[in-house]
Amino acid sequence: KKTKEEEEDEILFARAEREWGQLPSHALVDKSDQANAVMPEQKTKVSYADFFLGYEEALEFFRDTDLSQHAASIVLRTPPKGCFAALRARLLGPLELTSEDMKRDREVALCIAKTALGQGVVKNDTPSHAAGNTDAGFMHLRMLQTVFAQLTGDKNKAAARIGGHWERVGFQGQDPATDLRDLGMFSVLQMVYLVNKHLAQIKTVFKFSAEDPAFPSSQGHGYPFSLLCIAVSKLCLASVRNGTLIPAVNKNGSFFTVANKFTAGVLIEFHKHWVTKGCSVTGGDFQSAIEAVSARATSSPDAMLSASEGRVYQPPRETGVDEGQGFAEF
């Protein structure tokens, strides 16, 4: 049975998808010299009607992409965290996924993390190829566009490939590719999941990070949301490598389901930590807050999975709208 939050998110996503489909299909083209220099052979135009991308389509695109060039360089395992886990691994061997499908998806995720923005060739005889989704640069841009539109609610135009607008959603500069160098497209895939499946919850977190006036207590306590998503996605893969998430994946039977819920839960827990501790970027708290929440996530991964299905913390008597209401409106 679906939770109330999952039902709300499905309704909101369907509504947003309908609205995008009704918009005129005028193409916007980013012709800046900088964009051409960075991605000289890739399309940068996105039409209103066709850029909205669901998580399943994004994941299918990566599964259909030839990732073999990265397979030899990925790291499947690192030493486990904690004395008990290390002792168990020494006595019984490292924890391992119990099905070939889960192992294959783990490899896909790790290869996606090595895939740069605009990089990749779609394999022939795949659903993505049959659907005409063969341009990696265009598809990756659609993913970023979807995240931008869902977070900001800006549906009047497609965001240019390069520009200051990306700072609105927490990238450090005008080109998201700069921040994505460390973890490739995996963090973008996670963000697409978040705005597809946890939109109401994540918009509350995002609005606080952006110091939205609806949250008076957020003033002076904002932080770069996209950088947080990248850091949490990195923690997710680290938790797979060191075995922290392996039992949960084996129990659930789906690698991406657990990885996605873990990412959502850690973001929600970070928000609670940030708000209750009164943290601020100017106070130098961003990295220390990430480290504190990461330590808890490593010791209690099940708590993060549970947090993904809960309500987002809000300060007492806060006048902002919670995750089940207006923040998810477009």
N, C-alpha and C positions, 0 to 999 in steps of 0.2 A: 504494500500500500504506500502511495506517495505521501510525503509529509505536506503540511500546509504550505511551507516555503517553496517546495518543489512545484506544487500546483500553481502558486502565484507566479513563479518564474516562467513556467510554460505559457501562461496566459499573457504575461508581459512581453515575452519574446515573440509570440505569435502576433500580438498587436503591432509591435515595432516592425516586424517583417512585412505585415500588410501595408503599413504606412510607407515603408521604403518602396514597396512594389508599385504604389500609386503615384510616386513622384516621377516627374518627367525624366526621360533617359538622355538628357543632355550630357555630353562628355566634357569633363574638365581635364585640361592637360597641363602638367607641370613642365614648363620649357626652360626652367632655370639652368644656367650653365653649370651650376654646382651639381644639380641632379644628373645632368647628362654626363658629367665627368665621373660621377660615382657609379652610375648604372647606364653606360652608353648604349647598350644593345637591348635594353628592356623597356617595355611600355610603362609609362607613368600615368596614363589616363585611366580614369575610373568613372563609369557612368552610374548615376544614382540608382537605377533600377537593379543593377546586377552585382553591386559590391557587397551587399549584406551576406555574411557567411556564417553558417551554423558550425558548431563544434564538430559534429560527425563528418561534415564535408571536409573540414580542415584536417582532421586526423586521417581520413581516407586519402587525402592528397599526399600526405607525408608517407603513408604506407605504400602508395603507388609510385613514389619517387625512388630513383636508384640511389641508395645510400651506401652502396658497397665500398666507395672510396674511403669511407670513415670507419668501416668495420674493424680494420686491423689496428686502429689506434685507440679504440674505446677501452675503458677500464671497467670491468664487470664487478670487481670486488676490491674493497680496502679493509684494513683491520677493523674489527668491531669496536664500538664504543662501550666503555664500562668494563670493570673488572670481571663481573659475572659473565658477560657476553664473551669476553676474551677467553676466560677459562673454559666456557662451554665449547667454543670453537676449537680450542686446543685439544679437548677430550673427544669431541664428537665430530669435529670437522665443521666447516662454515655452513651456515644456513643456505639452502638453495631452493629455488622455485621448483614446484613439483610438476609442471606441465610444459610442453614444448611451446605452446601458444604464449604462455606468460614469459618464457625466456625470450621468445622472438620479439614480443612487445617491449621488453626491457632493452633489447639491442636497438630496436627502432628509436626508442626515447633517447638513448645515449647518442645515437647517430644524429638525431634531430638537433641535439645540443651542440653538435659540431658543424651544423649546416648554417652558413652565413645568409643574411638577408639577400634575396635575389638569386641564390645558388640552388642548383638542382635540375635534374632531367627526369621527366616522367617516363616510366616504362611503358612500352607498347602493350596492348591487350590488357589494360587495366581500366577500372571504372572511370578514373579521372581522365585518362586519355580518350575514352569513348565520349565523355561529356565535354571534351574540348578544353579541359583544364590542364593545359600543358606548359603554360608560361609561369615559371617559378617566381619571377619578379612580380608579375601581376597578381598571382595568388597570395604571395606574402604581403603585398600591399593591401589587398582586400582584408587580410586578417588584421593588420594594423588599423585600417579604416573602420572595421567593425568594432574593435576595442574603443577607438576614439569616439565614435558615434554613440555607442552604448553608455560610456561613462559621462560624456558631456551633454548628451541629448541634442547635439547640433546636427540636424538632419537637412539643413538647407544647402549644404555644399559638401563636396568631397574634399577632405583635407589633402593639401599638396604633399608630395613625397618628402619634401624638405621644407622646413619653416619653423618659426617660433611657436606655432600652435601646439607642437608636440610637448612643449614644456607644460602646457595646461594639464596633461595627464601624467606628469612626473618624470619625463625624460630630461636628461641634463642639458641637452642642446637641441639644435635644429634638425639633426639627423639621427633618428632612432638607431641606425646601424652602429653608431659609435658605442652606445650602451649595450648593444646586443652582441658585441664581439666575444664577450666572456662565456656566454651560454647559448649562442646561436638562436635558432628559432624555437627552441623548446619553451622558453619563457613566454614567447608570444602565443604559442599553442595553449599554454596554461591560462593565459589571460583571456583568450577566446573562450575557453571552457568557463572561466569565472563569470564573464558577462553573458554567457548563454544559459548557464545552469544555476548560478547563484547571483543573478543580477540585483535583486532587491537588497540582499545582504551587502554585496560588494559596493553598490552605489552609496550606501551609508558610510562605509569605510572610506571610499574615495572622497565623498563630500567633506568629511572631517579632515582628511589629508589636504584638501584644497582650501581649507578655511572658509567653507561656505557660510554665509551670514545666518543661515538657518540653525547653525550650531555656534552660538556665541562663545562657548568654551574652547572652540577650535582656534580662535584668533591668536596668532603667535605660536601655534602648536602644529602647524602644517608640516608635511614631509613629502618627499618625492615618491608618489605612489608606484610608478612603473619601476623605479629602482628597487622598491620593496618587493614587488612581484618577481623581479629577476633574482633577488637574494633568496626568496622563499623557494623558488623553482630550483635554485642551486642546492638548497638544503634538502629538497625532495630527492634529487638524484643522489646526493651524498648518503641519504638515509636508505636508499636502495642498495648502494654499493657496500655499506658497512653492515647490512643485514637488519637494520632497525625495522624496515617495513616489510621484510620478507614474510614473517608469519601472517600479517594481515592480508597480504596479497594471496598467499596460499589459501587462507580461509575464505576469502571473497571469490577467488577464481578469476579475477580480472586485474591485470596490472594497472591499466590506465584508470580504472574506477578508483582504486585505492590511492594512486599517485595524485589524482585530481582532488579527491576529498581531503587528502592530507594537506595539499597546498591551500585549499580554501580554509581549512581549519586553522592552519598556522597564521594566515592573514587575519582572521577574526580574532585569534588570541593576541596577535601583535597589537591590533587596535585596542583591545581591552587593556593590555599592559601600558601602552602609550598614553591612553586617556587617564587611567587610574593613577599613574605615576607622575602625571603632569609633565611628560617629556617634551623636549623641543630640540629642533635641529641646531639652533643657535647655542643651546646648552651642551652640544656635543653628545646628545643622547641617542642618535639614530643607530650607530653601529653597536653600541652597548645594549640597546633594546633588542636588536636583531639577535645578538649573542645570547641574551637572557632567554628569549622565547625559543631559540634554537635548542638550548640546553634542555628546556622542558619538553620540547617536541621529541628530542632524542630519547629521553627517559620515559616519556609517556605518549607514544604515538597514537594509542587508542583514544586518548583524550582529544587529540587533534582531529581525529576522524569524527568523533562525537560533536566537536565544536562546529564542524562544517554544516551540521544540521540544526544548529541552535540559532537563537536570536543574537543580534549584534549589540554589544554593550553600549549604553548611552548614559551620560552623566545624569544624576537625579535632577528633576525639574528642568531638563534641557528642553528647549522649545523646538528643536529640530524634528523633522518627520522621521519616524523609524523605518526599518527596512521593509515593512509590509505596506507602505503607503506611498506618498507622493514622490519620493526620490526615484522611483522606478518609472515615473510617467515620462512620455516623450511628446 
